Amino acid sequence: MKISVELTLTPLKSSYIPAIKNFIQSIRSTGFIVIENPLSTQVYGKYDDVMSSLIPLIRSTFEEEEAVMLHLKLVKGDRSKYEPDF
């Protein structure tokens, strides 16, 4: 089963940019389809593969950062080619 995952990392400190860059770079290294925009990062692939790759990345980010939030949305199916029709 394929999934689409949207992630938004929010470090709760004034110097938040390095944590976000590190998180995005670690996601890029997974080899999945990754689409980035100013508000979030999307990852597309097979459910088991994506989730088993994201869990350690999230854990290490949480261990490195004192205070951080992660907004995570999961959608069944590969939405990487979605284009609005309106």
N, C-alpha and C positions, 0 to 999 in steps of 0.2 A: 504494500500500500504506500502510495506517495503522499507526502505532506508538504505544506508551506508553513514556515515559521517566521513570525515577525518579532524581533527583539529590539527593545530600547533600554539601554543601560543608563542609569542616572546615579552617578556618584554624588553623595551628599557632602560636598566640600567645594571650596572656591576654586581649587586647581583640578578641575574635573577632566580636562582634555586628555592628559596622558593616559588615564584609566580607560577612557572610551577608545582611544586609538589602539591601545594594547588589546582590548577585547575584540575590536573589529579585525585587527591583524591576525589574531588567533582563529577567528572564524574563517577568514580568507584561506588559511592554511589547511582547512579540512578537505578541500577539493570538491565541495558541493557547489551548485549554482548559488552565487551570493549576489544580491542586488542591494545597493546602498542608496540612501537618500538622506537629506539633512535631519530627518526625524527618527529613522529606524534603519535596521538592517534586516533583510529577508534572506532566508535560507530555504532551499528546495532540494528534496531528495526522498529516498525511501525512509519510512518512519523509523525503523530500528537503527539504521545507520546514522541518521541525523540526530536522534535522541541520544544514542550512545556516544556520539562525538560532542554534543553540546554539554552534557552533564559534567564532565571533568573541566571543561572550559569555564562554566558557570561557577563551579566549586572553587577553582583556583582564583578566579576574580573575587569571589566573596572572601576567600582567605587573605588576599592581598589588601583589600580595601576595608577600612574601618566601618564605613557606613555607605551602603549602596542599595539601590533598588533596581530590579529588573522587571520590565513589563514584557510578557511573553504571550503571544497569540499563536494558536495552532489551528490550521485549517486542513481538513482532509482534502487531498488532491493537490496537484501541481498547478499553482496559479501564476507561475513565472512568466507566462505569455499573455496574461490578462491585459486587455485594453478596453477602456470604457466605450460603450456604444451609444453614448448620448452626447 
